[in-house]
Amino acid sequence: MIEPVSARVLTPEWAPAVIPAPYDSLTPAEHAQHLADNPDSFAHVAGLPADSFGHPSEHRQHATRSTQALDRLIGLGAFGDTREPRLYVQRVEADGHAQHALLGGVRLASHELRPHEDTQPGRVHGLAVHFTEVGRMSSPVVVTAPRLSVVSEVIEATLDAAVSTTPPEPLLDTKTADGARVTLWPALVPGGEGASVGLDGPLYIVDGHHRVAAARQAGFSHVLVACAPTDELHLGSFDRELSELDMMPRRVVELMRRRCDITEVPDAAAARPAEPGWIGMGVADHWFRMRRLDTVPSEDASPILNPATLLDAAFVHDFVLGEIFGVTSVSDPRVSFRPTTVAAVGGPVTIMLAPVPLGSVFEVADYGGVMPPKTTYFLPKARSGLLLVRC
């Protein structure tokens, strides 16, 4: 069940200055520059910087600064008074896509939020300290499910009313600093504005695994979610970039030939894979398209095979990064992960994957498996700073 939330809503005049770009679309240096250039950005509130999640001694300091930044924005009038509980519909237009979602609360004790990715304990602890100190959520956990007809009906009814002859004014309709457009309406729900929306079966976490784990650790009763129908979820991917190459490029190709058919291509665009089973790689200014030879399980494989082990990301994580380059941890400083919507910075090695099919996300989650880090990237990304909800 998605329940109404009592929230402060960002005021329209403050929206362009407050709503930040998604944190994983910025490098650490760009994030630091954004904070310096934008004193009113909600990025000052949103939580622990990604590059410091491994230092628990800093968590309380970050949480205190977050609270001070939020109190400042509230004091300046960036957020209105707390509204009566209700659901909201949001539209985010960015990266050439538009996505609608129903915003509300999901109780952690009574509705299953099914994960497909692992979490890093240090980051979970840092966010839990942040939640405990701030006492609110603003960055929604994005969720979906194969059957969400009731959610789609609420979204459609709200949008139909918005284009009627006497449409209700949206609470927000703004361009953000990074060029996205965000629109927010009060949802039109059968049963009235304080009604909930019932759901059958679990919800699948699309984005926000760490927030869910941290909310549980902080003792929150529920989490803020953005429930998006599957037909509006657009899947992208992350490129892996290595900052060091300690062997000859031809040796890398030789090792890859043990597990792939390889064709050299003229540039990165030609190497970009369009479907699972293919991998693109750049090695010292040479580009290759590679087709995996092990995508079909052997006849003697276990009939209860973890579907996560068949993913291209698992192949890259275990064989390419692990065996060839000796990178066994996501926190290894030699490797960085960049969404394909962000321009490449270049480096000795680039590894490119095709987006994971949504069906694989459901399959892994239903199995109880865990995908390697940075396997999925859904866009447009949900934005922070629209609502403040006590959980």
C-alpha positions in Angstrom: 0.0 0.0 0.0 1.2 3.5 -0.9 0.0 5.8 1.8 -0.5 9.6 1.9 2.4 11.6 3.4 2.3 14.8 5.4 4.9 17.0 3.7 6.4 20.4 3.2 6.5 21.2 -0.5 9.2 23.2 -2.1 8.0 26.7 -3.1 8.1 27.5 -6.9 10.3 30.6 -6.6 13.0 28.6 -4.8 12.8 25.4 -7.0 15.4 26.3 -9.6 18.0 27.1 -7.0 17.2 24.2 -4.6 16.8 21.1 -6.8 20.3 19.6 -7.5 21.5 17.4 -10.2 21.6 13.6 -9.4 24.7 13.0 -7.3 26.0 10.2 -9.4 26.0 12.4 -12.5 28.8 14.5 -11.0 32.4 13.6 -10.3 33.6 14.3 -6.7 35.3 17.5 -8.0 32.2 18.6 -9.8 30.1 17.9 -6.7 32.4 20.0 -4.6 32.3 22.8 -7.1 28.5 22.6 -7.2 28.3 23.0 -3.5 30.6 26.0 -3.6 28.7 27.7 -6.4 25.2 27.0 -5.1 24.7 27.8 -1.4 20.9 27.1 -1.7 21.2 23.7 -3.4 19.6 20.8 -1.6 22.8 18.9 -2.2 24.0 20.6 1.1 21.2 18.7 2.9 20.9 15.4 0.9 23.3 13.3 2.9 26.8 11.8 3.0 29.0 12.5 0.0 29.7 9.3 -2.0 33.5 9.7 -1.6 33.4 9.6 2.3 31.1 6.8 3.1 34.0 4.8 4.5 34.8 7.1 7.4 32.2 6.6 10.2 33.9 9.3 12.3 32.7 11.9 9.8 29.1 10.8 9.7 27.9 12.9 12.6 29.7 15.9 11.3 28.0 15.5 7.9 24.6 15.0 9.5 25.0 18.1 11.6 25.9 20.2 8.6 22.9 18.7 6.7 20.5 19.7 9.6 22.0 23.2 9.6 21.6 23.5 5.8 18.0 22.3 6.0 17.1 24.6 8.9 18.5 27.5 6.9 16.4 26.7 3.8 13.2 26.4 5.9 14.0 29.6 7.7 14.4 31.4 4.3 11.0 30.2 3.2 12.1 27.6 0.6 9.5 25.2 1.8 5.9 25.9 2.7 4.0 24.8 5.8 3.3 21.1 6.4 0.3 20.0 4.3 -2.4 17.5 5.2 -1.5 13.9 4.2 -1.9 13.1 0.5 -0.3 11.5 -2.5 1.5 13.3 -5.3 2.2 12.8 -9.0 5.5 13.9 -10.3 7.0 14.1 -13.8 10.7 14.4 -14.4 11.9 15.2 -18.0 15.6 14.7 -18.5 18.1 12.9 -20.7 15.6 12.8 -23.5 13.0 10.9 -21.4 10.0 11.7 -19.3 8.9 9.6 -16.3 5.8 9.9 -14.1 5.6 8.4 -10.7 3.2 8.3 -7.7 4.9 9.8 -4.6 3.8 8.5 -1.1 4.9 6.5 1.8 5.4 2.7 2.2 5.5 1.1 5.6 8.7 -0.9 6.1 7.0 -3.4 8.4 4.0 -4.2 6.2 5.1 -4.1 2.5 8.0 -5.9 1.0 10.6 -3.8 -0.9 12.5 -6.3 -2.9 16.2 -5.5 -3.6 18.4 -6.6 -6.5 21.7 -4.8 -5.4 24.0 -5.2 -2.4 24.7 -2.3 0.0 27.9 -1.0 1.5 27.7 -1.0 5.3 29.7 2.3 5.6 27.3 4.2 3.4 24.3 2.6 5.1 25.6 3.7 8.5 26.3 7.2 7.2 22.8 7.6 5.8 21.3 6.2 8.9 23.1 8.8 11.0 21.9 11.4 8.6 18.2 10.2 8.8 18.4 10.1 12.6 19.8 13.6 12.8 17.6 15.2 10.1 14.5 13.2 10.8 13.1 13.5 7.3 13.3 12.1 3.8 13.3 14.0 0.6 15.1 11.7 -1.9 12.5 9.1 -2.8 13.2 5.4 -3.2 12.2 4.6 -6.8 10.1 1.4 -7.0 8.2 -0.5 -9.6 6.4 -3.8 -10.1 5.2 -5.8 -13.1 1.5 -5.0 -12.5 0.8 -1.4 -11.4 -2.5 -0.7 -13.1 -3.9 1.1 -10.1 -0.9 3.4 -10.0 -1.1 4.1 -13.7 -4.8 4.9 -13.3 -4.1 7.5 -10.6 -1.3 9.1 -12.7 -3.5 9.2 -15.8 -6.5 10.7 -13.9 -4.2 13.4 -12.5 -2.7 14.2 -15.8 -6.1 14.3 -17.5 -7.3 16.8 -15.0 -4.1 18.8 -15.5 -5.0 19.4 -19.2 -8.8 19.9 -18.7 -10.4 23.3 -19.5 -10.0 24.4 -15.9 -6.9 22.5 -14.9 -5.6 22.5 -11.3 -2.4 24.5 -11.0 0.7 22.2 -10.4 2.4 22.8 -7.1 5.7 23.0 -9.0 6.6 23.3 -12.7 10.3 24.2 -12.9 13.5 23.8 -14.8 16.4 22.7 -12.6 20.0 23.9 -12.7 21.1 21.0 -14.9 18.3 21.5 -17.4 15.7 18.9 -16.3 12.1 19.9 -16.0 10.2 18.8 -12.8 6.4 19.0 -12.4 4.5 18.1 -9.2 0.7 17.8 -8.8 -1.6 16.7 -5.9 -2.7 13.2 -7.0 -6.4 12.5 -7.8 -7.1 9.3 -5.9 -10.3 7.3 -5.7 -11.7 7.9 -2.2 -10.4 11.4 -1.8 -7.1 13.2 -1.3 -6.4 11.4 2.0 -6.8 7.9 0.5 -4.2 5.3 0.0 -3.5 3.2 -3.1 -3.5 -0.6 -2.5 -1.0 -2.9 -4.2 -0.8 -6.6 -4.7 2.6 -8.2 -4.3 6.0 -6.8 -3.6 7.5 -3.6 -4.9 10.9 -3.8 -6.5 13.6 -1.2 -5.6 14.8 0.5 -8.7 17.0 3.2 -7.1 17.5 3.6 -3.3 18.8 0.4 -1.8 21.0 2.3 0.6 18.2 4.6 1.6 15.9 1.6 2.5 18.6 -0.1 4.5 19.5 3.2 6.3 15.8 4.0 7.1 15.5 0.6 8.8 18.7 1.2 10.7 17.4 4.6 11.8 14.1 3.2 13.0 11.9 4.9 10.4 8.4 3.5 10.2 8.1 4.1 6.4 10.0 5.5 3.5 9.2 8.0 0.8 8.8 6.3 -2.6 8.3 7.3 -6.2 6.4 4.4 -7.8 6.9 4.4 -11.5 5.1 2.1 -14.0 7.5 -0.2 -15.8 6.7 1.3 -19.3 8.2 4.6 -18.1 11.4 3.2 -16.8 14.3 3.8 -19.1 17.4 1.7 -18.6 20.9 2.9 -19.1 24.2 1.6 -17.9 27.5 2.5 -16.3 30.9 2.5 -18.0 33.8 1.3 -16.0 37.0 3.3 -16.3 40.5 2.3 -15.1 43.1 4.9 -14.4 46.0 2.5 -14.7 47.2 -0.1 -17.2 50.2 -2.1 -16.0 50.4 -4.5 -19.0 50.7 -4.2 -22.7 47.4 -3.6 -24.5 47.9 -6.7 -26.7 48.1 -8.8 -23.5 44.7 -7.6 -22.4 43.3 -8.6 -25.8 44.9 -12.0 -25.6 43.4 -12.6 -22.2 39.9 -11.4 -23.3 40.1 -13.8 -26.3 39.9 -16.7 -23.9 36.3 -15.8 -23.1 35.1 -13.6 -26.1 35.1 -13.2 -29.8 36.8 -9.9 -30.5 36.6 -7.4 -33.3 38.6 -4.2 -33.4 36.4 -1.1 -34.4 37.3 2.5 -35.2 36.0 4.3 -32.2 34.0 4.3 -28.9 30.7 4.7 -30.7 31.2 1.6 -32.7 32.3 -0.3 -29.6 29.2 0.6 -27.6 27.1 -2.6 -27.1 23.4 -2.5 -27.9 22.3 -5.8 -26.3 23.3 -8.1 -23.5 26.1 -10.6 -24.3 28.3 -7.9 -25.9 30.9 -5.8 -24.3 32.8 -2.7 -25.5 36.3 -2.0 -24.5 38.8 0.7 -25.1 42.5 -0.1 -24.3 45.1 2.5 -24.9 43.3 4.3 -27.7 42.2 1.0 -29.4 38.5 0.0 -29.4 36.9 -3.4 -29.5 33.5 -5.1 -29.7 33.5 -8.4 -27.8 30.8 -11.1 -27.8 30.9 -13.3 -24.8 31.2 -17.1 -25.4 29.7 -18.2 -22.1 26.2 -16.6 -22.0 24.4 -19.9 -22.1 24.6 -22.2 -19.0 26.3 -25.5 -19.6 24.3 -28.7 -19.5 25.8 -29.7 -16.1 25.1 -26.3 -14.5 22.9 -26.2 -11.4 19.2 -26.0 -12.2 18.9 -23.5 -9.5 21.5 -21.1 -10.9 21.7 -17.6 -9.5 20.6 -15.5 -12.4 22.9 -12.6 -11.3 25.9 -14.8 -12.2 24.9 -14.7 -15.9 24.9 -11.0 -16.2 27.5 -9.1 -18.2 28.3 -7.1 -15.1 29.2 -10.2 -13.2 31.5 -11.3 -16.0 33.2 -7.9 -16.0 33.4 -7.8 -12.2 34.8 -11.3 -11.8 36.9 -11.9 -14.9 37.8 -8.6 -16.5 38.3 -6.4 -13.4 39.1 -9.2 -11.0 41.3 -11.7 -12.9 42.8 -9.5 -15.6 43.3 -6.2 -13.8 43.3 -7.3 -10.1 40.4 -4.9 -9.1 38.3 -6.8 -6.6 36.5 -4.0 -4.7 34.2 -1.2 -5.8 36.2 1.1 -3.6 39.5 0.4 -5.4 40.8 3.9 -6.4 41.8 2.7 -9.8 38.2 2.1 -11.0 35.4 4.6 -11.4 31.9 4.2 -12.6 30.3 6.7 -15.0 26.7 6.8 -16.3 26.6 6.7 -20.1 24.7 10.0 -19.9 27.8 11.7 -18.6 30.7 12.6 -21.0 33.7 10.3 -20.8 36.9 11.7 -19.2 39.2 9.2 -21.0 41.7 6.9 -19.5 43.8 3.8 -20.2 40.9 1.4 -20.1 37.1 1.8 -20.6 34.6 -1.0 -20.3 31.1 -0.6 -21.7 28.0 -2.7 -21.0 24.5 -2.8 -22.5 21.6 -1.9 -20.2 20.3 -4.8 -18.2 16.7 -5.9 -19.2 14.1 -5.0 -16.6 13.0 -8.7 -16.6 16.5 -9.6 -15.3 16.1 -7.1 -12.5 12.8 -8.9 -11.4 14.4 -12.3 -11.9 17.4 -11.6 -9.7 15.3 -9.9 -7.0 12.8 -12.8 -7.0 15.7 -15.3 -6.6 17.1 -13.3 -3.8 20.3 -12.7 -5.7 22.6 -9.6 -5.7 23.9 -7.9 -8.9 27.4 -6.6 -8.9 27.8 -2.9 -8.1 26.7 -0.4 -10.7 24.8 -2.9 -12.8 21.7 -0.9 -13.3 21.1 2.7 -14.1 17.5 4.0 -14.4 16.7 7.4 -15.9 15.5 10.0 -15.5 16.8 10.1 -12.0 14.4 11.1 -9.2 15.2 14.5 -7.7 15.8 15.6 -4.1 14.3 18.6 -2.5 10.7 18.6 -3.7 9.1 17.3 -0.5 10.2 17.1 3.1 8.5 14.1 4.8 8.9 13.0 8.4 9.3 9.2 8.6 
